[in-house]
Amino acid sequence: MKIAHVLPVNTNENRIKNIKDELIKHLNPGTKLDIITYDNGPNDLEYFYYDHWATNLMIKDKNKLNSYDAISIACFYDPGVRVLRELLDIPVTGISQASVLFAQLYGHKYGILIGRDKSLSKMQDNMKLYGMEDRINWKSLDMTVKELQNNNDSNLLEVAKKLTEETIKEDKSEVIILGCGALSGLEIKLANIFQIPVINPIVAGAKLAETLGSLKLSAELTTSKLFDYENDYLK
């Protein structure tokens, strides 16, 4: 089975290697994983304009993406997910939707740690589409994606600890979701400190893509093209 983790931005080889090394640890031995990025993409996806830019790159890359058994889109905005479900013949998930689907299995209310309030409106809109808005409490680290990537681990951990403690005490959150791939690596530390499940979104996305790809092969399950993702007149 072959899946792709699509990070539709311009990034460096070191980051790609780190992501792949992290994800491979969680996948079954027979699963082949590719990390797809775009040299002509934006540096991050903090703005709606960048979201559309990245989605357009993935649309142009549809034939390559369609060669996989399933793909995950590696941004908590879930950019282009609905478009790609319409275009492709394979299952498509975003790391945001994957994270909250897994969170349902681990607790009733979830605290999501996001970079900054700029991201909040679109993420909240997505959660309404996913039917999850009543279960989620949002906490902002007040940092851009670039600041998250360049911050040292100890500083990030201290801020994340404070926000996690707040959402547990004030909001009764039982599960924490890291609301940006740039926070990857904090999950084990936070889980050990607070003794609750902490979900790394890129792991959730890759694992759900692996499961969806497996079901496509074994049970012929993929995205319905009956109504919402019907594409009869698109081509």
N, C-alpha and C positions, 0 to 999 in steps of 0.2 A: 504494500500500500504506500502511496505517495501523497503527502500533504504539503501545503505551502503556508508559511507564516508571512503575510504581506505587510511590510512596514513601508508605506508609500511616501517615503521621504528620502532626501539625500543624506546619507550618513557614512561613517567610516568603517573600514574593515574590522577594526578592533571591536567596535560595538556589535557588528554583525556576528563576529566569533563568540562574543560573550553571550549574546542572546541564544545562539544555536547551542552552545555548551550547556546553558541553563535548561533549555527545553528538552534536549536529548535525554537528560537524566529522568524525565518524567514520562517519556514515550516508550511504547513497547519495542522490543529489539527489531521486529520486522518492519517498523514504520520508517520510511525515508522522509526526511524533512529538508525542505529548501527554505531559505530566508530570501525573500524578494524585496529589493529596494530599488529606488530610481535616482540615478545621478542628476537627472533634470527635474527632480521634485523639490518641494520646499524643504527647509531645514527642520520644520516642525509643523504641527497642525493646529496651532492655537487660534487661528482666525478662520472665519467662514470662507474667506477667499482661498486660503490654503487647502481647506477641506475640498472645495470644488476642483482646485488644481490637482490634488492627489486623486480624486475620483476620476477625473478625466484621463489621467495616466493609466489607471487600472482598466478603464473602459477600452483604451487603445491596446491594452495588453490582454484582451479577453481570450484570445486563442491560446496563449500560453497558460493563463490561469485555468482555462477549461480542461487542460491536460492532466490536472491533479484530481485526486479522489475527493478532496475537500480542501477548503482554505479558511484561514482566520485572518481578519483584518486587525492589525496591531495598533489601534489607537482607541482610546476610551470614548471618543466621539462616535465610534462605529461608522466611519465615513464610507459611503458607497455601498453599504451592505445590501440595501433594498434594490439598488440599481443592478448590482451583480447577481443577485438572486433571480432577477428578471432575465438577465443576459446569458447566464451560464447554466449548464446542465448538471452542475454538481452542488452539494450543500455548501453554504457560505455562512460563516458566523463572524460577529465582531467580538472583541475581547470584553466589551462592556456587557453585552447581553449574556455572553458565556458566564461571566463572573456572577451576575445576579441569579442566573439559573442554578448554578452550583450553590450559591448562598442559601437558596430556598431549602436545600437539603440539610443545612447545618444550623439554622436558627430562624427565628421569626422576624427580627428587625436587624437592619444592617447599617453600619456607619461607613460611609465612603469618603476617603481622604483624597481630595483633589488639589491640583496645583494652585489655582486662584479662582476668584469669583467670575472672571471672564468666561470660564468654561461652564458655569453652572446652568445657564438657561437651556443650552442645547442638551446637556446631559439630563436635566430634569424632563425635557420634552421627550427624550428617548425612553425614559423610565415610564412615562405615561403610556407610550406605545407598547411597552413591554408589560404593562399592568402591575408595575411594582412601586409606583410613587408613594403609596401609603406606608410602605415598610422601610423607607430609606431616610437616613439622616446624613446631611452633608457637612463636611468639615474642610475648610480651606487652609493650606499651608502658606498661602499668600506668596507664592513663588512662580515664576515663569518656568516653562519646560527647560530652557537653557540654564536657569538658576538651579533647578532640581538636578540636572545632569552634572553641573560643576560644583555643587555643594559637597562638602565632605560628609561621610556616612554618619559620623557621630552627631553632627549638627542636625541632619535630617531626622535621625532617630529621636533626638530630644524633642523636636517639634511634633513628630508623629506620635510620640508617647503622650504628650500633653493633650493632643486632640483626641486620641484614642480613649484616654481616661475620661475626658469630658463627655464623649458620646456614650460611653458605658454608663456613667453616673447620671447624666442629665436626660439622655434619650432612651436608655435601656437597650442599647444596641448589643446584640449577641454575636455578631459576625462583623469583621472588618474587611473591607475591600480596598485595595490600593487603586485609586482612580487615575493612575497614569503609569505607563510602562517604565518611566524614569524612576519610579519608586521601588522597582524590582530589587529584591535583596533585603528589604525590611521585614518581610513576612515572618520569617522564622524567629527573628529577635522579638517582634511584637507578640507573636503567639506564645513564646516562652515567658515573656513578662506578664501578660494578662491572662494566659491560660484560656484563650478562646481561638476559634478558627480565624485565620487571616489569609485572604485569597490574593494571590499574585495574578493579575489579569492576563498576562501573556501566557502563563501556564494554563489558566482556565481556557483561554482561546485555543491553544494548541491541543489540549486534551479533548475539548469538545469537537474540534475538527477531526481528530483521530477517531473518535467514536462515530461521528457522522459518516466519515469515509468508510469505516468498517461496516456500518449498517448499509451503506450504498452497495458495497460489494456482496455482502452476505444476504441482505433482505431486499435489495433493489429499492431502497428508500432514498429519495432525494426531494428537492423543493417542488411543491405542487405548482403546476402551470395552469390551473383551472380558472382562477379569477385574478387575484392580486398580482401574481407574477406571470400571468398569461403574456406571451410574446408572439402570437401568431402573425400579427401584421407589422412587427418590428423590423424584420429582415427584408 
